[in-house]
Amino acid sequence: MNRFMYNGAVPEQVRHSKRSRLVSDLAAHIRSGRLSRGDRLPGENQLAARYSVSRGTVRSALAELQKQDLITTETGVGSFVTFDGAPLDQEIGWARALADSGADATVELLGIDPAEADGLVVVRRRRSAAGRPVSLETALIPASAVSATGLVDDSITATLAAAGLRGVEGEQTISVVPLDAADAALLDRAPGTPFLQAVRVTRAADGALVERVTSLLDPERFRFHLRFSS
């Protein structure tokens, strides 16, 4: 008779499936808001008993949740939820990402104006959450992408895609800058308030500019996360 055990050891695929179930279940609770930022997760013994897994599997699952920026674990204290929003996928556009996450957010178009450089326009938008401005975006894009009626679905990403403009390379820089008087007024903040500034430049295969986006982001509502491996 074939056995799935050897000297009492649990097969790797079984351990992996139990760990995956634990990770996905806890992640779902966190992303749905049933476990909120600051909430403490049950202890290792409680989770092990609830999911019928070993403490080693629990520790491995918690490590994965921490890797996903959902929790933080303090030795001797416990694991706490740190997730308080949704990852914003620049591939689909922030407006859609915010809408898909269920966030109470709105996007306001402030204007589409000719740029100093020929063939380009400047698009300015403001995002608010719970009625308060949280970001200000200034995008430089080809004028040919913008139709007479404006942006497609109020989205720069969708507008560029509809025009057949696709970026294949680019760069992004992130810094902290004090708000000048004009931007501070639009963001309902005091002049000089520190904000995150992200500048992203995307180019097509022939080197032509697809978009140059400068975003001012409330550091209390946004953060950047970079994952890499060798």
C-alpha positions in Angstrom: 0.0 0.0 0.0 1.3 3.4 -0.9 1.8 5.8 2.0 1.9 9.6 2.1 3.9 9.6 5.3 7.5 8.6 6.1 8.6 8.5 9.7 5.7 10.8 10.5 6.7 13.5 8.1 4.0 15.4 6.2 4.6 15.5 2.4 5.7 18.8 1.0 2.7 19.3 -1.2 0.4 18.8 1.8 2.3 21.3 3.9 2.3 23.8 1.0 -1.5 23.5 0.5 -2.2 24.1 4.2 0.1 27.1 4.3 -1.5 28.5 1.1 -4.9 28.1 2.6 -3.8 29.9 5.8 -2.2 32.7 3.9 -5.1 33.2 1.5 -7.7 33.1 4.3 -5.9 35.7 6.5 -5.1 37.9 3.5 -8.8 37.9 2.6 -9.8 38.9 6.1 -7.2 41.7 6.0 -8.0 43.0 2.5 -11.7 43.0 3.1 -11.4 45.0 6.3 -12.5 42.3 8.6 -9.1 42.7 10.2 -8.2 46.3 10.2 -4.9 48.2 10.5 -3.6 47.8 14.0 -5.6 44.7 14.8 -3.6 41.9 16.4 -3.8 38.5 14.8 -4.5 35.4 16.9 -1.3 33.8 18.4 0.6 31.0 16.7 -1.0 28.3 18.9 -4.5 29.6 18.2 -3.9 29.7 14.4 -2.2 26.3 14.5 -5.2 24.8 16.3 -7.8 26.6 14.1 -6.2 25.5 10.8 -4.9 22.1 12.0 -1.3 23.0 11.0 2.0 23.1 12.8 3.4 26.2 14.4 6.2 26.0 11.8 3.5 26.3 9.0 1.9 29.2 10.9 5.3 31.0 11.1 5.9 30.5 7.4 2.4 31.8 6.6 3.0 34.9 8.7 6.3 35.5 7.1 4.6 35.5 3.7 1.9 37.9 4.9 4.6 40.2 6.1 6.4 39.9 2.7 3.1 41.0 1.1 3.1 44.1 3.4 -0.1 43.0 5.1 1.2 42.5 8.6 4.2 43.1 10.8 5.5 40.6 13.4 7.1 41.7 16.7 9.1 39.0 18.5 7.5 38.2 21.8 4.5 40.5 21.1 2.6 39.2 18.2 1.6 40.0 14.6 -0.4 43.1 13.7 -2.2 44.3 10.6 -0.4 47.1 8.8 -2.4 47.0 5.5 -4.8 50.0 5.3 -5.5 50.3 1.6 -4.9 48.7 -1.8 -2.0 48.4 -4.0 -2.2 50.8 -6.9 -1.4 49.1 -10.2 0.1 51.7 -12.6 -0.6 49.3 -15.5 -4.3 49.7 -15.2 -4.3 53.3 -13.8 -4.8 54.5 -10.3 -8.4 55.6 -10.8 -9.4 52.1 -11.7 -7.3 50.6 -9.0 -8.9 52.8 -6.4 -12.4 52.0 -7.7 -11.6 48.3 -7.8 -10.5 48.4 -4.2 -13.7 49.9 -3.1 -11.9 53.0 -1.7 -14.0 56.1 -1.1 -12.0 58.1 -3.7 -12.8 60.6 -6.5 -10.8 62.0 -9.3 -11.3 65.5 -10.5 -10.0 66.8 -13.9 -8.6 70.3 -13.3 -7.7 71.0 -16.9 -6.2 69.9 -20.2 -4.0 72.7 -21.7 -1.4 73.0 -24.4 2.2 72.4 -23.2 5.2 74.6 -24.0 6.5 71.8 -26.2 4.7 71.4 -29.5 2.5 68.3 -29.9 2.0 67.8 -26.1 -0.7 68.7 -23.6 -0.7 69.0 -19.9 -3.4 67.2 -17.9 -3.9 68.1 -14.3 -6.0 66.0 -11.9 -6.7 65.9 -8.2 -7.7 62.8 -6.2 -9.6 63.0 -3.0 -10.4 60.4 -0.3 -13.2 60.8 2.1 -13.7 64.3 0.8 -10.1 65.5 1.3 -7.5 65.9 -1.5 -4.7 63.3 -1.2 -2.9 63.7 -4.5 -2.2 66.1 -7.3 -1.1 64.8 -10.7 0.4 66.7 -13.7 0.8 64.6 -16.8 2.5 65.6 -20.0 1.2 63.4 -22.9 0.9 63.6 -26.7 -1.9 65.9 -27.9 -2.8 63.4 -30.5 -4.0 61.0 -27.8 -6.6 63.4 -26.4 -9.9 63.5 -28.3 -12.2 66.5 -28.7 -14.2 65.1 -25.8 -11.2 64.7 -23.4 -9.9 61.6 -21.7 -11.3 58.2 -22.3 -13.2 57.0 -19.2 -11.5 59.9 -17.3 -8.3 57.8 -17.4 -4.9 58.8 -18.9 -4.0 55.1 -19.1 -7.1 54.3 -21.1 -6.6 57.4 -23.3 -3.1 56.4 -24.2 -4.1 52.8 -24.9 -7.0 53.9 -27.1 -4.5 56.0 -29.1 -2.2 53.0 -29.5 0.5 54.6 -27.4 2.4 52.0 -25.3 5.4 52.6 -23.1 8.1 49.9 -23.2 10.7 51.6 -21.1 11.0 54.4 -18.5 12.2 55.5 -15.2 10.7 56.8 -11.9 12.2 58.9 -9.2 10.7 59.5 -5.8 11.6 62.4 -3.4 10.0 64.5 -0.7 9.3 68.1 -1.5 7.6 71.0 0.3 4.3 72.2 -1.3 4.5 75.6 -3.0 1.6 78.0 -2.4 -0.4 77.0 -5.5 -0.2 73.3 -5.0 -0.9 73.7 -1.3 -4.1 75.6 -2.0 -5.3 72.8 -4.4 -4.4 70.1 -1.8 -5.9 72.0 1.1 -2.6 72.0 3.0 -0.3 74.7 4.4 2.5 75.9 2.1 5.7 74.0 2.9 3.9 70.8 3.9 6.2 67.8 3.0 4.6 65.6 0.2 5.9 62.6 -1.7 6.8 63.5 -5.3 6.9 60.8 -7.9 8.1 61.6 -11.4 7.6 58.8 -13.9 8.7 59.1 -17.5 7.6 56.4 -20.0 8.8 56.1 -23.6 7.8 54.1 -26.7 10.1 51.7 -28.5 11.3 54.5 -30.8 12.2 56.7 -27.8 9.2 59.0 -28.2 7.6 60.3 -25.0 4.4 58.5 -24.0 3.9 60.3 -20.8 5.7 62.2 -18.1 3.7 62.2 -14.9 4.5 64.2 -11.7 2.4 63.1 -8.7 2.3 64.9 -5.4 1.1 62.3 -2.8 0.0 62.7 0.8 2.6 60.6 2.7 -0.1 59.7 5.2 -2.1 57.9 2.5 0.6 56.6 0.1 3.8 54.7 0.3 6.0 53.0 -2.2 7.1 49.4 -2.0 9.8 47.8 -4.2 10.4 44.1 -4.3 13.4 42.6 -5.9 15.4 39.4 -6.0 18.7 38.2 -7.4 
